[in-house]
Amino acid sequence: MAASDHKAIIAFGEGGNPDTIQAAYNLAINKICKPILLGARSRIFSMAESKGIDLNSVEIEVVDYSTITKNALKTYAEKIYEKTCRQGMTYEDAE
């Protein structure tokens, strides 16, 4: 597998924001990275539709906050902390 086969993954915490959806869509259609939109699934799809964006036509993952377990949130917080602790983020901020 070539290095170019490994796409970066970028998670957007404000997945329901129209500008965020547009940016994620642009990144996905240009195959720059694999975007993940975090937020209320229904709102994300509604906002995308209002902008004429079909999220099912591109490689974008939508993660609904309400479906994430506390265990998964803890795992995400630990990963964020590991990557940002040198930049001054505390574990409490990551949670």
C-alpha positions in Angstrom: 0.0 0.0 0.0 1.4 3.4 -1.0 1.7 6.2 1.4 -0.8 8.2 -0.7 -3.4 5.5 0.1 -3.5 6.6 3.7 -5.8 9.6 4.0 -5.7 11.9 7.0 -8.9 11.8 9.1 -10.2 15.2 10.3 -13.1 15.4 12.8 -15.2 18.6 12.8 -16.8 19.3 16.2 -19.4 21.7 14.8 -20.8 19.3 12.2 -24.1 21.0 12.0 -22.6 24.3 10.8 -23.3 25.0 7.1 -19.7 26.2 6.5 -18.3 23.2 8.2 -20.4 20.9 6.1 -19.3 22.7 2.9 -15.6 22.5 4.0 -15.9 18.8 4.8 -17.6 18.1 1.5 -14.9 20.0 -0.5 -12.2 18.0 1.3 -14.0 14.7 0.6 -14.7 15.3 -3.1 -11.1 16.4 -3.7 -10.0 13.3 -1.8 -7.8 15.4 0.5 -8.9 13.6 3.7 -11.7 11.7 5.3 -13.9 14.2 7.2 -15.9 13.2 10.2 -18.8 15.5 11.1 -19.8 15.4 14.8 -23.2 16.6 15.9 -26.9 15.8 15.7 -27.3 13.6 12.7 -30.7 14.9 11.6 -29.4 18.5 11.7 -26.3 17.7 9.8 -28.2 16.0 7.0 -30.8 18.7 7.0 -28.2 21.5 6.7 -26.4 19.6 4.0 -29.6 19.1 2.0 -30.4 22.8 2.3 -27.0 23.5 0.7 -27.6 21.0 -2.1 -25.0 18.6 -0.7 -25.5 14.8 -0.8 -23.4 13.5 2.1 -24.1 9.9 0.9 -22.3 10.6 -2.3 -18.9 11.2 -0.7 -16.7 9.6 2.0 -17.8 11.6 5.0 -18.6 9.9 8.3 -21.4 11.5 10.4 -21.2 10.7 14.2 -24.2 11.6 16.2 -23.3 12.7 19.7 -26.4 10.9 21.1 -25.1 7.5 20.0 -21.6 7.7 21.5 -21.2 5.8 24.7 -19.4 7.2 27.8 -16.6 4.6 27.2 -16.1 5.9 23.6 -16.1 9.5 24.8 -13.4 8.6 27.4 -11.3 6.9 24.7 -11.7 10.0 22.4 -10.7 12.3 25.2 -7.6 10.3 26.0 -6.5 10.4 22.3 -7.1 14.1 22.1 -5.2 14.6 25.3 -2.2 12.5 24.1 -2.0 14.5 20.9 -2.4 18.0 22.5 -1.0 17.8 26.0 2.3 19.3 24.8 0.4 22.3 23.5 -1.1 23.0 26.9 -4.4 21.2 26.8 -5.4 19.5 30.1 -7.2 16.2 30.3 -10.2 18.0 31.7 -10.3 20.2 28.5 -10.1 17.1 26.3 -13.1 15.6 28.1 
